[in-house]
């Protein structure tokens, strides 16, 4: 039996991780990762996705990369796509947005239509 119901034959896998330099975004990132864990996939998409949260020295923003195995359509507010060994990455930053606003933007990118 597969311990992760989103991973398997014909299902989209969504993962999230972080590499934070400080504690300023920790609570938000934990809430965002929990929300991502509750995303429901249709079972029809196989465009696996990884969400990565990180900080950059001397920058107060939360940086987010969303990488898909296959190219997706662009989503407003996201830069990219960039071609990397793991697929196609889109990036954006957040400053003073609430967790609810951030998760909606992340959801839009995670579920962007495949090209």
C-alpha positions, 0 to 999 in steps of 0.5 A: 500500500502506498503511504502517500495517496498522491504519489503513484500510478497516474497521480500528481505528486506534490512535495514542499521543502524549505531552506530558511536562513532565519526564523522570520518566515518559519511560522508562515512556511510551516502553515504553507507546507501544511496547506500544500499537504492538503491540496487535492489532485485530480488523479489525471495529472502526472506533472509532479511538482516541488515547492521550495521556500527559501531566503536570500541574505540581505533580502527580507522577502520569502522566495518560492520556487515551483518546479514541474516535471513538464512545462506549464502555462504562465501564471500572473506574478510568477517569473519563468519558466526556467529550464533546470535538470528537474524540469521547469521552474517558476519563481516569485517573492512574498513580502507582507502578504498573508498566508491565505494570499500566499497559498492561493498564489502557490496553488495557482502555480502548482495547478497551472495547466500543462503546455 
